[in-house]
Amino acid sequence: MATATLTPFTVDAAGDPEPVTVPVACKTIEVREQGDPTTDYFVRAPSKTDGQHRRFAGSATIFRAIGRMFQPGEIVGYLETVAGSVTFSGITDAEAGEA
C-alpha cells in the first residue's frame, strides 16, 4: 500500500478552523501535531459548522471514507486549537488504481 504525506500546516485558535485537504485519492488520512508545543484541539467534520469534538494534545485524528475514496482536493474536516498555534502533518493510505 502506497502512502502520501500532507504538507505541514499551521492550526490556531484565531478565526475560522483550518481545513484538512486530501492530497491524493485515499480511504483514510491521519493528522497529528508535529512535535512541541502541543495543545488540545477541536475537530469538526465534515463541515466547519458541524459540532466540535475535543482531542487531547498529542493525539492523532483519523478521517475515513466509508464505501468510497476521498478525492484529491477534498476537504474532510476542520481543525482548531483550544489555545495557541501548532503545526500539524498527516499521512494517507493512498492506493493507486483503487476506486
Contacts in CASP RR format, 6 or more apart in sequence:
PFRMAT RR
TARGET T0000
AUTHOR 0000-0000-0000
METHOD contacts of the structure
MODEL  1
MATATLTPFTVDAAGDPEPVTVPVACKTIEVREQGDPTTDYFVRAPSKTD
GQHRRFAGSATIFRAIGRMFQPGEIVGYLETVAGSVTFSGITDAEAGEA
1 93 0 8 1.000
1 94 0 8 1.000
1 95 0 8 1.000
2 94 0 8 1.000
2 95 0 8 1.000
2 96 0 8 1.000
3 91 0 8 1.000
3 92 0 8 1.000
3 93 0 8 1.000
3 94 0 8 1.000
4 23 0 8 1.000
4 24 0 8 1.000
4 26 0 8 1.000
4 91 0 8 1.000
4 92 0 8 1.000
4 94 0 8 1.000
5 23 0 8 1.000
5 89 0 8 1.000
5 90 0 8 1.000
5 91 0 8 1.000
5 92 0 8 1.000
6 20 0 8 1.000
6 21 0 8 1.000
6 23 0 8 1.000
6 29 0 8 1.000
6 31 0 8 1.000
6 88 0 8 1.000
6 89 0 8 1.000
6 90 0 8 1.000
6 91 0 8 1.000
6 92 0 8 1.000
7 23 0 8 1.000
8 34 0 8 1.000
8 87 0 8 1.000
8 88 0 8 1.000
8 89 0 8 1.000
9 18 0 8 1.000
9 87 0 8 1.000
9 88 0 8 1.000
9 89 0 8 1.000
10 18 0 8 1.000
10 85 0 8 1.000
10 86 0 8 1.000
10 87 0 8 1.000
10 88 0 8 1.000
11 17 0 8 1.000
11 18 0 8 1.000
11 41 0 8 1.000
11 79 0 8 1.000
11 80 0 8 1.000
11 81 0 8 1.000
11 85 0 8 1.000
11 86 0 8 1.000
11 87 0 8 1.000
11 88 0 8 1.000
12 18 0 8 1.000
12 80 0 8 1.000
12 81 0 8 1.000
12 84 0 8 1.000
12 85 0 8 1.000
12 86 0 8 1.000
13 80 0 8 1.000
13 81 0 8 1.000
13 82 0 8 1.000
13 83 0 8 1.000
13 84 0 8 1.000
13 85 0 8 1.000
16 48 0 8 1.000
16 78 0 8 1.000
17 42 0 8 1.000
17 44 0 8 1.000
17 48 0 8 1.000
17 78 0 8 1.000
17 79 0 8 1.000
17 80 0 8 1.000
18 78 0 8 1.000
18 79 0 8 1.000
18 80 0 8 1.000
18 88 0 8 1.000
19 48 0 8 1.000
19 75 0 8 1.000
19 77 0 8 1.000
19 78 0 8 1.000
20 29 0 8 1.000
20 31 0 8 1.000
20 63 0 8 1.000
20 75 0 8 1.000
20 76 0 8 1.000
20 77 0 8 1.000
20 78 0 8 1.000
20 79 0 8 1.000
21 73 0 8 1.000
21 74 0 8 1.000
21 75 0 8 1.000
21 76 0 8 1.000
22 29 0 8 1.000
22 70 0 8 1.000
22 71 0 8 1.000
22 72 0 8 1.000
22 73 0 8 1.000
22 74 0 8 1.000
22 75 0 8 1.000
22 76 0 8 1.000
22 92 0 8 1.000
23 72 0 8 1.000
23 73 0 8 1.000
23 92 0 8 1.000
24 72 0 8 1.000
24 92 0 8 1.000
24 94 0 8 1.000
25 69 0 8 1.000
25 70 0 8 1.000
25 71 0 8 1.000
25 72 0 8 1.000
25 94 0 8 1.000
25 95 0 8 1.000
25 97 0 8 1.000
25 98 0 8 1.000
26 65 0 8 1.000
26 69 0 8 1.000
26 70 0 8 1.000
26 92 0 8 1.000
26 93 0 8 1.000
26 94 0 8 1.000
26 95 0 8 1.000
27 64 0 8 1.000
27 65 0 8 1.000
27 69 0 8 1.000
27 70 0 8 1.000
27 93 0 8 1.000
27 95 0 8 1.000
27 98 0 8 1.000
28 62 0 8 1.000
28 63 0 8 1.000
28 64 0 8 1.000
28 65 0 8 1.000
28 92 0 8 1.000
28 93 0 8 1.000
29 62 0 8 1.000
29 63 0 8 1.000
29 70 0 8 1.000
29 76 0 8 1.000
29 90 0 8 1.000
29 91 0 8 1.000
29 92 0 8 1.000
29 93 0 8 1.000
30 60 0 8 1.000
30 61 0 8 1.000
30 62 0 8 1.000
30 63 0 8 1.000
30 90 0 8 1.000
30 91 0 8 1.000
30 92 0 8 1.000
31 60 0 8 1.000
31 61 0 8 1.000
31 63 0 8 1.000
31 79 0 8 1.000
31 88 0 8 1.000
31 89 0 8 1.000
31 90 0 8 1.000
32 58 0 8 1.000
32 59 0 8 1.000
32 60 0 8 1.000
32 61 0 8 1.000
32 88 0 8 1.000
32 89 0 8 1.000
32 90 0 8 1.000
33 39 0 8 1.000
33 41 0 8 1.000
33 57 0 8 1.000
33 58 0 8 1.000
33 86 0 8 1.000
33 87 0 8 1.000
33 88 0 8 1.000
34 86 0 8 1.000
34 87 0 8 1.000
34 88 0 8 1.000
34 89 0 8 1.000
35 86 0 8 1.000
35 87 0 8 1.000
37 84 0 8 1.000
37 86 0 8 1.000
38 57 0 8 1.000
38 58 0 8 1.000
38 86 0 8 1.000
39 57 0 8 1.000
39 81 0 8 1.000
39 82 0 8 1.000
39 83 0 8 1.000
39 84 0 8 1.000
39 86 0 8 1.000
40 54 0 8 1.000
40 55 0 8 1.000
40 56 0 8 1.000
40 57 0 8 1.000
40 81 0 8 1.000
40 82 0 8 1.000
41 54 0 8 1.000
41 55 0 8 1.000
41 57 0 8 1.000
41 79 0 8 1.000
41 80 0 8 1.000
41 81 0 8 1.000
41 82 0 8 1.000
41 86 0 8 1.000
42 52 0 8 1.000
42 53 0 8 1.000
42 54 0 8 1.000
42 55 0 8 1.000
42 79 0 8 1.000
42 80 0 8 1.000
42 81 0 8 1.000
42 82 0 8 1.000
43 52 0 8 1.000
43 53 0 8 1.000
43 55 0 8 1.000
43 61 0 8 1.000
43 77 0 8 1.000
43 78 0 8 1.000
43 79 0 8 1.000
44 50 0 8 1.000
44 51 0 8 1.000
44 52 0 8 1.000
44 53 0 8 1.000
44 77 0 8 1.000
44 78 0 8 1.000
44 79 0 8 1.000
44 80 0 8 1.000
45 63 0 8 1.000
45 76 0 8 1.000
45 77 0 8 1.000
45 78 0 8 1.000
46 75 0 8 1.000
46 76 0 8 1.000
46 77 0 8 1.000
47 77 0 8 1.000
47 78 0 8 1.000
48 77 0 8 1.000
48 78 0 8 1.000
52 80 0 8 1.000
54 82 0 8 1.000
55 61 0 8 1.000
61 79 0 8 1.000
63 70 0 8 1.000
63 76 0 8 1.000
63 77 0 8 1.000
65 76 0 8 1.000
69 95 0 8 1.000
69 98 0 8 1.000
69 99 0 8 1.000
70 76 0 8 1.000
70 92 0 8 1.000
79 88 0 8 1.000
END
